[in-house]
């Protein structure tokens, strides 16, 4: 990653280059990434190829000023953090569904980040509704965050027995939000290219929720969230107050993409595999 690419990335986030890779700087980078670079799956429905290559990911965030889903967002963010002097490792996760079942291998990507002070953090800017700040990786108690109450705990047996039952002590970790498991992490570091199969499955399979729906979402400056799902615009304030509006025309949709998410699109995306 060149110095110019680092500066372009930081410019999009609205930040100056931090003098040292500290925990405080990581918190600010994490929060502003969630506010600025939207979680979105539009490439899947616009017929754009998803390539897990560091340069391509950086170009998408800085040159095209787009967002992405977990592999793209955490891949790009991890590349930025490494260029700023952080020690970064890609971790593979499997996401829990509404019935408590685990998804496919390489279902999700998160980051383990070590700072100049020796702190170790779980950073994740690619999970949609999640923690606003990094989570302490070794902390097993409740961690309060504007996004909820989180825990990183030792994983128990696989609820579906997909892997033969992970016994406690396997090293896998479950990440919980408000007491509900969100995803299971392996602690073994992975390479960016290891996630290609997961990205391909999520961008092509009719069973993937990403191919069956449109989403573009980010945290707002007041700690709430704004989400555009197709033509439905949802705004949630930090106090939980919600407002929903249906957009009538293509012009309205494109204007919201630009004004609320900073995305300039040439056409309105349509769902590839409607559920």
KEKE-3310 file (N, C-alpha, C; in steps of 0.2 Angstrom, whole numbers, plus 5000, padded with zeros to 4 digits):
npx = (5004:5004:5010:5002:4990:4987:4984:4974:4964:4963:4958:4946:4940:4940:4951:4967:4983:4987:5000:5006:5003:4991:4979:4969:4969:4965:4952:4946:4948:4941:4927:4925:4926:4915:4905:4907:4911:4900:4891:4888:4880:4879:4887:4885:4873:4874:4882:4895:4912:4918:4933:4946:4958:4971:4975:4964:4953:4957:4956:4942:4937:4943:4945:4934:4925:4916:4907:4906:4904:4908:4921:4927:4926:4933:4944:4950:4951:4959:4971:4974:4976:4988:4997:4998:5005:5000:4999:4991:4979:4970:4955:4944:4927:4911:4894:4880:4863:4846:4840:4850:4860:4876:4884:4892:4910:4922:4913:4913:4923:4935:4945:4960:4969:4984:4991:5002:5004:5003:4991:4977:4965:4948:4943:4930:4923:4914:4901:4889:4876:4884:4897:4902:4915:4932:4933:4940:4951:4955:4947:4934:4922:4907:4906:4903:4896:4891:4884:4878:4878:4892:4901:4916:4918:4924:4921:4908:4901:4898:4883:4876:4883:4892:4905:4909:4907:4914:4924:4925:4939:4945:4949:4942:4931:4916:4906:4896:4881:4872:4869:4865:4872:4883:4893:4905:4922:4937:4954:4965:4976:4972:4975:4971:4967:4961:4948:4941:4932:4921:4917:4914:4903:4894:4891:4885:4877:4860:4855:4861:4859:4863:4862:4849:4843:4844:4856:4861:4870:4874:4882:4876:4880:4875:4875:4865:4858:4857:4848:4846:4836:4833:4820:4816:4819:4826:4828:4836:4837:4849:4842:4833:4822:4812:4811:4803:4803:4796:4803:4799:4803:4816:4825:4824:4829:4842:4847:4846:4856:4867:4867:4865:4874:4885:4887:4889:4879:4876:4864:4849:4851:4845:4837:4845:4841:4826:4819)
npy = (4994:5010:5027:5037:5030:5027:5040:5043:5034:5038:5051:5049:5044:5055:5058:5062:5056:5044:5046:5036:5018:5016:5010:5019:5027:5017:5014:5026:5026:5014:5017:5028:5022:5014:5024:5030:5022:5012:4997:4986:4977:4979:4976:4963:4963:4972:4965:4966:4961:4952:4954:4947:4955:4965:4977:4979:4980:4992:5001:5001:5006:5019:5025:5022:5025:5017:5004:4988:4970:4959:4953:4962:4974:4972:4967:4977:4987:4980:4980:4994:4996:4988:4995:5007:5003:4994:4977:4965:4952:4941:4933:4919:4916:4909:4912:4913:4908:4913:4902:4897:4890:4886:4894:4892:4887:4900:4910:4922:4936:4943:4954:4952:4963:4970:4982:4997:4998:4985:4979:4969:4967:4964:4968:4974:4979:4975:4968:4973:4977:4979:4980:4997:5000:4993:4976:4970:4957:4947:4948:4941:4945:4955:4968:4984:4994:5007:5000:4989:4976:4966:4950:4941:4924:4908:4895:4883:4866:4863:4869:4862:4851:4851:4851:4840:4843:4854:4854:4862:4872:4871:4882:4890:4904:4912:4926:4937:4946:4956:4945:4935:4924:4929:4926:4913:4912:4906:4905:4904:4912:4918:4919:4932:4927:4915:4917:4917:4907:4908:4921:4919:4910:4917:4927:4921:4910:4904:4902:4911:4925:4937:4937:4937:4949:4967:4978:4993:5001:5011:5017:5032:5049:5052:5040:5032:5022:5021:5014:5007:4997:4990:4999:5003:5014:5015:5023:5023:5030:5034:5032:5022:5026:5024:5026:5024:5024:5023:5024:5031:5033:5030:5040:5045:5035:5034:5046:5045:5035:5043:5054:5050:5039:5042:5036:5035:5030:5022:5016:5009:4997:4980:4966:4950:4937:4936:4933)
npz = (5000:4995:5001:4995:4993:5007:5012:5003:5008:5021:5020:5014:5026:5034:5042:5049:5047:5060:5072:5079:5080:5089:5102:5105:5093:5084:5088:5084:5070:5067:5071:5063:5050:5050:5050:5038:5027:5018:5023:5011:4997:4984:4972:4969:4963:4953:4944:4946:4947:4961:4969:4979:4982:4988:4982:4973:4982:4989:4979:4976:4988:4989:4976:4969:4978:4986:4996:5003:5007:5021:5018:5009:5016:5028:5023:5016:5026:5035:5027:5027:5041:5043:5035:5043:5053:5062:5069:5060:5058:5048:5052:5051:5051:5056:5053:5064:5061:5062:5068:5076:5070:5062:5049:5033:5031:5031:5031:5036:5039:5050:5060:5069:5079:5084:5094:5097:5110:5114:5116:5111:5099:5093:5078:5068:5054:5045:5048:5047:5058:5072:5084:5088:5091:5092:5100:5115:5114:5122:5133:5143:5149:5150:5137:5135:5123:5111:5101:5108:5121:5122:5121:5120:5120:5125:5113:5113:5110:5093:5087:5077:5075:5064:5062:5069:5082:5092:5105:5121:5124:5111:5105:5097:5096:5102:5097:5105:5105:5115:5122:5113:5101:5088:5078:5075:5078:5071:5078:5071:5061:5044:5026:5015:5002:5006:5008:4997:4992:5001:4998:4984:4986:4993:4984:4973:4976:4977:4989:4998:5008:5003:4989:4988:4992:4994:5001:5009:5021:5035:5050:5059:5062:5075:5081:5078:5064:5047:5033:5017:5009:4995:4989:5001:5014:5029:5045:5060:5076:5089:5101:5098:5091:5076:5059:5043:5026:5010:4994:4979:4965:4953:4953:4965:4973:4968:4972:4986:4988:4985:4993:5006:5007:5000:4987:4970:4958:4942:4939:4946:4957:4956:4963:4961:4964:4969:4985)
capx = (5000:5008:5008:4996:4984:4985:4982:4967:4959:4961:4954:4939:4937:4940:4956:4974:4987:4989:5007:5007:4997:4989:4972:4965:4969:4961:4945:4943:4948:4935:4921:4924:4925:4908:4901:4909:4911:4894:4891:4883:4881:4877:4891:4882:4867:4876:4886:4902:4916:4921:4940:4949:4965:4972:4975:4957:4949:4958:4953:4935:4935:4946:4944:4926:4921:4911:4908:4906:4902:4913:4927:4929:4927:4938:4950:4953:4953:4965:4977:4975:4979:4994:5001:4999:5010:4997:5000:4984:4978:4963:4952:4938:4921:4904:4889:4874:4857:4841:4839:4856:4864:4882:4885:4898:4916:4924:4907:4914:4930:4936:4952:4964:4974:4989:4993:5009:5005:5003:4984:4975:4958:4944:4941:4926:4919:4910:4896:4882:4874:4888:4900:4905:4922:4934:4932:4946:4951:4956:4941:4928:4916:4903:4910:4898:4897:4885:4880:4875:4883:4896:4905:4920:4919:4926:4915:4905:4900:4895:4876:4873:4888:4894:4912:4910:4907:4920:4924:4928:4946:4947:4952:4937:4928:4909:4905:4889:4878:4866:4867:4864:4878:4883:4897:4910:4929:4943:4959:4971:4977:4971:4977:4965:4964:4958:4941:4938:4927:4916:4915:4910:4897:4889:4889:4882:4872:4853:4854:4864:4854:4866:4859:4841:4841:4849:4857:4866:4869:4880:4881:4875:4885:4872:4875:4860:4859:4852:4849:4842:4835:4829:4817:4814:4824:4825:4832:4835:4840:4852:4837:4829:4816:4813:4807:4803:4800:4796:4805:4794:4806:4823:4828:4824:4834:4849:4848:4848:4863:4873:4866:4866:4880:4891:4888:4886:4878:4873:4858:4847:4852:4839:4839:4847:4837:4821:4816)
capy = (5000:5016:5032:5040:5026:5028:5046:5043:5031:5042:5057:5047:5043:5062:5058:5063:5050:5044:5046:5029:5013:5015:5008:5025:5028:5011:5016:5032:5023:5009:5021:5033:5018:5012:5030:5033:5017:5008:4989:4985:4971:4981:4973:4956:4964:4976:4961:4968:4955:4953:4951:4949:4957:4971:4983:4980:4982:4998:5005:5001:5011:5025:5028:5021:5027:5012:5000:4981:4966:4958:4951:4968:4980:4970:4966:4984:4990:4977:4982:5001:4996:4986:5001:5012:5000:4989:4970:4963:4945:4939:4927:4916:4915:4906:4916:4910:4910:4914:4896:4896:4886:4890:4895:4889:4889:4906:4913:4929:4938:4948:4955:4952:4968:4971:4989:4998:4997:4978:4977:4964:4969:4961:4974:4971:4984:4972:4964:4977:4980:4976:4985:5003:5000:4986:4973:4967:4950:4942:4950:4937:4948:4960:4974:4989:4998:5010:4995:4984:4973:4961:4946:4936:4919:4901:4892:4876:4862:4866:4867:4857:4846:4851:4849:4834:4845:4858:4853:4868:4871:4870:4888:4894:4909:4915:4933:4937:4953:4956:4938:4931:4922:4932:4922:4909:4913:4902:4909:4903:4917:4916:4924:4935:4923:4909:4918:4917:4902:4911:4927:4917:4907:4922:4932:4917:4905:4907:4901:4916:4930:4942:4936:4938:4955:4972:4982:4998:5003:5013:5021:5039:5053:5052:5033:5027:5018:5022:5008:5007:4990:4991:5005:5005:5018:5015:5027:5022:5035:5031:5030:5017:5028:5022:5029:5020:5028:5020:5028:5030:5033:5028:5046:5046:5029:5036:5052:5043:5032:5048:5059:5047:5034:5044:5032:5038:5024:5024:5013:5007:4989:4976:4959:4945:4931:4938:4927)
capz = (5000:4995:5005:4992:4995:5014:5012:5000:5012:5027:5017:5014:5033:5037:5047:5048:5048:5067:5073:5081:5079:5096:5103:5104:5086:5081:5090:5080:5064:5067:5071:5057:5045:5050:5048:5031:5021:5020:5022:5005:4993:4977:4967:4967:4959:4948:4940:4947:4950:4968:4969:4986:4981:4992:4978:4970:4987:4990:4973:4977:4994:4988:4970:4967:4984:4987:5002:5002:5012:5026:5015:5006:5021:5033:5019:5015:5033:5038:5023:5029:5047:5042:5032:5048:5058:5066:5067:5058:5056:5046:5055:5048:5055:5053:5056:5067:5058:5067:5072:5080:5066:5060:5042:5029:5033:5028:5030:5038:5040:5055:5061:5076:5078:5089:5094:5099:5118:5116:5116:5106:5098:5088:5074:5063:5051:5040:5050:5048:5065:5077:5089:5085:5093:5093:5106:5118:5111:5128:5138:5142:5152:5145:5135:5133:5117:5108:5097:5112:5125:5118:5124:5116:5124:5122:5110:5115:5104:5087:5088:5072:5074:5057:5063:5074:5089:5095:5112:5124:5123:5104:5103:5094:5100:5100:5098:5107:5106:5119:5124:5107:5097:5081:5074:5078:5075:5072:5080:5067:5055:5037:5021:5011:4997:5009:5009:4990:4991:5004:4994:4978:4988:4995:4978:4968:4978:4978:4996:5001:5009:4999:4982:4988:4995:4993:5007:5010:5028:5039:5057:5058:5067:5082:5084:5075:5058:5041:5029:5011:5007:4989:4989:5008:5018:5037:5049:5067:5080:5094:5106:5096:5087:5069:5053:5037:5020:5003:4989:4973:4959:4952:4954:4973:4975:4966:4976:4993:4988:4984:4998:5012:5008:4996:4982:4964:4954:4936:4938:4952:4957:4957:4966:4957:4966:4974:4989)
cpx = (5004:5006:5002:4990:4982:4982:4975:4962:4957:4957:4947:4936:4937:4945:4963:4978:4989:4997:5010:5001:4994:4981:4967:4964:4964:4954:4942:4943:4942:4928:4920:4923:4918:4903:4901:4908:4905:4895:4886:4885:4879:4881:4888:4876:4868:4880:4893:4906:4919:4928:4943:4956:4966:4971:4967:4952:4950:4955:4946:4933:4937:4945:4937:4922:4915:4912:4909:4903:4909:4920:4931:4931:4933:4945:4954:4955:4959:4972:4979:4979:4986:4999:5002:5003:5006:4999:4993:4984:4971:4961:4945:4933:4915:4899:4883:4868:4852:4839:4845:4861:4870:4882:4891:4904:4918:4918:4908:4921:4930:4943:4955:4969:4978:4991:5000:5010:5004:4996:4982:4967:4955:4941:4936:4921:4915:4905:4889:4881:4879:4891:4903:4913:4925:4933:4939:4946:4951:4951:4936:4922:4912:4907:4904:4900:4891:4881:4877:4880:4886:4900:4909:4921:4921:4920:4914:4905:4897:4887:4873:4878:4891:4902:4914:4909:4913:4920:4927:4935:4949:4950:4947:4933:4921:4909:4898:4887:4872:4864:4866:4870:4878:4887:4902:4917:4934:4949:4965:4971:4976:4974:4971:4962:4961:4950:4937:4932:4921:4913:4911:4903:4892:4887:4886:4877:4865:4851:4857:4859:4857:4863:4852:4839:4846:4850:4862:4865:4875:4878:4881:4879:4882:4872:4870:4862:4854:4854:4844:4842:4830:4826:4815:4820:4822:4830:4831:4840:4844:4848:4832:4823:4817:4808:4808:4800:4801:4798:4801:4798:4813:4827:4829:4829:4841:4851:4850:4855:4868:4873:4868:4872:4886:4892:4885:4885:4875:4866:4856:4848:4845:4841:4840:4842:4832:4819:4809)
cpy = (5006:5022:5036:5037:5027:5034:5047:5040:5035:5048:5055:5046:5050:5062:5060:5057:5049:5043:5039:5024:5011:5012:5014:5027:5023:5012:5021:5029:5018:5013:5025:5028:5016:5018:5031:5028:5012:5000:4989:4979:4972:4978:4967:4957:4969:4972:4963:4962:4957:4950:4953:4949:4964:4977:4985:4983:4989:5003:5006:5006:5018:5028:5028:5024:5023:5009:4993:4977:4964:4957:4958:4973:4978:4969:4972:4987:4987:4979:4989:5000:4993:4991:5006:5009:4995:4982:4967:4955:4944:4933:4925:4915:4912:4909:4912:4913:4911:4908:4894:4891:4890:4889:4891:4891:4895:4910:4921:4930:4944:4949:4955:4958:4969:4979:4990:4997:4989:4975:4973:4965:4965:4967:4971:4977:4981:4967:4967:4979:4976:4982:4991:5003:4993:4983:4970:4960:4945:4943:4945:4939:4952:4966:4978:4993:5001:5005:4989:4982:4967:4957:4942:4930:4912:4898:4885:4872:4865:4864:4862:4851:4845:4849:4844:4837:4848:4858:4860:4867:4871:4876:4893:4899:4911:4922:4934:4945:4953:4949:4933:4930:4925:4928:4918:4910:4908:4907:4908:4908:4914:4921:4926:4931:4917:4911:4919:4913:4905:4917:4924:4914:4912:4927:4928:4913:4908:4906:4907:4922:4937:4942:4937:4944:4960:4976:4987:5001:5006:5016:5028:5042:5053:5045:5029:5024:5020:5016:5008:5000:4990:4998:5007:5008:5018:5019:5025:5026:5031:5029:5025:5019:5026:5025:5026:5024:5024:5025:5026:5029:5031:5034:5047:5041:5032:5042:5050:5039:5037:5052:5056:5042:5036:5040:5035:5032:5026:5021:5011:4999:4986:4969:4954:4939:4933:4932:4927)
cpz = (5000:4999:5002:4994:5002:5015:5009:5005:5018:5026:5017:5021:5036:5043:5045:5050:5056:5067:5075:5081:5086:5096:5102:5097:5082:5083:5085:5073:5063:5067:5065:5050:5044:5048:5041:5025:5022:5019:5016:5001:4986:4972:4965:4962:4953:4943:4940:4950:4957:4968:4976:4985:4984:4988:4975:4976:4989:4985:4974:4983:4992:4982:4968:4972:4986:4994:5000:5007:5016:5023:5012:5011:5025:5029:5018:5021:5036:5034:5026:5036:5047:5040:5038:5054:5063:5064:5066:5056:5054:5049:5052:5053:5052:5057:5058:5063:5064:5071:5076:5076:5063:5052:5039:5032:5029:5027:5032:5039:5045:5056:5068:5075:5085:5089:5097:5107:5119:5117:5110:5105:5093:5084:5069:5060:5045:5042:5050:5055:5070:5081:5085:5086:5093:5100:5109:5117:5117:5133:5137:5146:5147:5143:5132:5128:5115:5104:5101:5117:5122:5123:5119:5121:5121:5119:5113:5109:5099:5087:5083:5071:5067:5057:5068:5081:5092:5102:5115:5125:5116:5102:5100:5099:5097:5102:5099:5107:5109:5121:5119:5103:5090:5076:5078:5075:5077:5074:5076:5062:5048:5032:5018:5006:5000:5009:5002:4989:4995:5000:4988:4980:4989:4989:4973:4970:4979:4985:5001:5002:5005:4992:4982:4991:4994:5000:5006:5017:5031:5046:5055:5063:5074:5085:5082:5069:5053:5036:5023:5009:5001:4988:4996:5012:5025:5040:5057:5071:5086:5100:5104:5091:5080:5065:5047:5032:5014:4998:4982:4967:4959:4954:4962:4976:4974:4971:4983:4993:4988:4991:5005:5013:5004:4990:4975:4959:4947:4935:4945:4952:4958:4959:4961:4958:4971:4978:4989)
residu = (UNK:UNK:UNK:UNK:UNK:UNK:UNK:UNK:UNK:UNK:UNK:UNK:UNK:UNK:UNK:UNK:UNK:UNK:UNK:UNK:UNK:UNK:UNK:UNK:UNK:UNK:UNK:UNK:UNK:UNK:UNK:UNK:UNK:UNK:UNK:UNK:UNK:UNK:UNK:UNK:UNK:UNK:UNK:UNK:UNK:UNK:UNK:UNK:UNK:UNK:UNK:UNK:UNK:UNK:UNK:UNK:UNK:UNK:UNK:UNK:UNK:UNK:UNK:UNK:UNK:UNK:UNK:UNK:UNK:UNK:UNK:UNK:UNK:UNK:UNK:UNK:UNK:UNK:UNK:UNK:UNK:UNK:UNK:UNK:UNK:UNK:UNK:UNK:UNK:UNK:UNK:UNK:UNK:UNK:UNK:UNK:UNK:UNK:UNK:UNK:UNK:UNK:UNK:UNK:UNK:UNK:UNK:UNK:UNK:UNK:UNK:UNK:UNK:UNK:UNK:UNK:UNK:UNK:UNK:UNK:UNK:UNK:UNK:UNK:UNK:UNK:UNK:UNK:UNK:UNK:UNK:UNK:UNK:UNK:UNK:UNK:UNK:UNK:UNK:UNK:UNK:UNK:UNK:UNK:UNK:UNK:UNK:UNK:UNK:UNK:UNK:UNK:UNK:UNK:UNK:UNK:UNK:UNK:UNK:UNK:UNK:UNK:UNK:UNK:UNK:UNK:UNK:UNK:UNK:UNK:UNK:UNK:UNK:UNK:UNK:UNK:UNK:UNK:UNK:UNK:UNK:UNK:UNK:UNK:UNK:UNK:UNK:UNK:UNK:UNK:UNK:UNK:UNK:UNK:UNK:UNK:UNK:UNK:UNK:UNK:UNK:UNK:UNK:UNK:UNK:UNK:UNK:UNK:UNK:UNK:UNK:UNK:UNK:UNK:UNK:UNK:UNK:UNK:UNK:UNK:UNK:UNK:UNK:UNK:UNK:UNK:UNK:UNK:UNK:UNK:UNK:UNK:UNK:UNK:UNK:UNK:UNK:UNK:UNK:UNK:UNK:UNK:UNK:UNK:UNK:UNK:UNK:UNK:UNK:UNK:UNK:UNK:UNK:UNK:UNK:UNK:UNK:UNK:UNK:UNK:UNK:UNK:UNK:UNK:UNK:UNK:UNK:UNK:UNK:UNK:UNK:UNK:UNK:UNK:UNK)
# end
